[in-house]
Structure formats: C-alpha cells, structure tokens
Amino acid sequence: MGELMLAVPDKAHQEDEIRTRGYLLVAILLVGLLLFPALAMAHLGAYNNNLELGQRPKATARVEQSVVQIIAADEGRGGRLIPKWSGSGVLISADGLILTNCQVAMPRLIWDDPIFDYDLLIVALARGPKRPPVPAYLAEVVQHDAGLDLALLRIAQTLDGSSVDAKKLKLPALPLGDSDALAAGDPLDIFGYDGAAGKPLSSVAGAVTGFSTGRGIKGRAWIRTDAQMGGGFSGGPAVNRAGEVVGIVGVYRDVTEQ
C-alpha cells in the first residue's frame, strides 16, 4: 500500500486562487511528509491532554478545534449509517473547506478495489481534549490528486441531508504555512484521530529530516520526518510552531530524494 506521509499546501502560492463549485480554492505547492518507521520514535509532547480547552495555549487550542475526523460510511436500512473506515483532515477555511488525503477521501483511486467504495463522507468536529469528535456534517470531494495523495473536501450538508449555508458555518480554520521555509531539524506537531470513530484527538511531535521531490513537481514535494504515528493520523495536518499547516499525512509513492 505504500508508506504513510504528510502532504501540505504552501502559503507562497495562495495568491493563485480559483473557483470550484462556487467556493474559493487555493492553488498551492502541495508538500507531504514521508514517515520512516525505522527512525526515532516521536514523543507525545505537542500538548498537555490533561488541560481543559480554556486552559490550553491559544495556538494549541486553535489547532485542536480545526482538526476533524472523516468517516466513510454506507447507508443501511432505515437510513442507518455503517462506518467503513476513518481518517483525519483539517479545516482550512471558515466556510467548510477541508484538506485531507486521497486515501481517506477517495481510496479507490489509489487501490483499485470495490471494497473502497462508499456512500457518504461524514465530518466529525472536535469538542475538546480527551473527548471524541461529534459527527456533524456530510462532505463532498471538490479536488483531488491521487499521485500526491491529496484531496480537498467541502462541507455540503448536515447529517440529515439538509443543505448548508457555507457563509454561516464560521468554523475554526488553520492558515496554510510556507513549507518552502522549512529546514532540516525544524520541529513539527502532527495531529490526527488515531483509532476508530469515537476516539479523542492525538498528536505526536517530530522534526524535519529531509525533503524529496515527485514526478512533475519542481522542488520539494515531500517532507521527511522522524515522527511515528498510527493509521488514524492519515490525512491529518502537520503544523509548525506558528500553528500553520505545512503538511498532510499521505501515501508515499514514486519520489526522488534531494
């Protein structure tokens, strides 16, 4: 299946904006973090889970509130939702745009197997440390790149199928950082819902260990790190110390080291 890694947007390219289905999308350099399990274990030091949300540093609390769980589900009899798999994502706009990876949102494009078909993508929002996220919305895929293992989702409906007014959502979103500004040794905090639906948010801390490029990409396309994490982090964000998104956990395929 490949190796887990982080894919991220670059702030330097945010000025190239396009409209997709009426929503503003950012054209950015997509960068990822390549995770090497053989490297040193990352420590659980991104934040103190014993503090309540109001007691935590503002930057940390903002990150935690912006990380979402994404649950692929089928519709059963009587409208019952049957979860199939879950991953993570991060809100990058207050009107409901979510950056995640293709293996969470559209895995059939990576592994051509009908087992990866689904009916709905559920978005569960954070509600505080040590508490599981709450399913709140349905999302749709508006952009994707299977080669870089990236996907952009848009919140479209409530769980009962009612349409959402994006302007009224006002969700907590994280800004995109400049991944080109990263250097080897820079610290990263990586967030995700490591485990089945109903588990609280987790984080690991690590450092940048290098960069790789990808086919058709000029410059760096992936960020290597010494962080280790479980599969539930897939699609979750890597943030710098300013609380900006600089990477997304994804599937590493066909890259060249720099």
Steps between C-alpha positions, in 0.01 A plus 500: 500500500796736532625703791318758707596860441382859530383713208472876547413835336747783463405852607724648234256378236175606666462799269415274205133453586234323296127443540371143519124453545474853627763455769840661518781245464865578551753395237801404709815298487394168647758358735497188710679338788652162436494292815778249566400249773864400548592845624483618859165495679330838524408613848147585609579860578288710269265594779389407849184291472416553867416868449147605414447692176480839673827439688709406197726733299294688242704371206464139616128532564451652154676207336301244698168659406591502130591131466203286392434130472380375161291184497410312181166326543232307316128560542319202646133424546294773658768760434745334739862600432756220493860625549762338274823684586609831646786747472579859579490840332535869580270795440678763288211742457217613725245412231580129512795410277694202638846386394560125533650225285373288215532171687243626752264678259539297179706185569359325193725727290807364680400138555260388227276280710119532539543453874596868505168620361274687743180703510581794729788694653418606855685788666531484879603819682722527806336593830795515737798299626443141612154507340404326175398710199134542418365408153343818368515529120523321167776601260576462132829486311563813292863441399743210522842384388555127537868529407573738788235333718312823568131587503298810568152456650213740543239474773173477309222369726399429856466136602130499413577610145404867537701747295761712679543875459880518484506867599332418831730213601778716648710196588845520667754477219880492485711713265731340246869543577800532271641149468791633293620680813552172688851371563639174632465490877194726515237374746159378384186407690275248326134457594246230426233265628704187555247222527141419421221755502430621851862540611635844609760702311865398529827667405866414457799730476792447268752681287568549130771261384511583130305556181411310182364601164232336290430431135393821328571712810775763501681520831388318811181297489533303826635574844670217687464485876601276788146499643314172541123466518209265448286467191227726638732798450462451125381829351582695816704821503862568589533849643793726575545687827293788363201266472507499118437192288816392319423134422234228474555134586477301177620202297858519379546389140759564230712783635866591465709612795676835501 
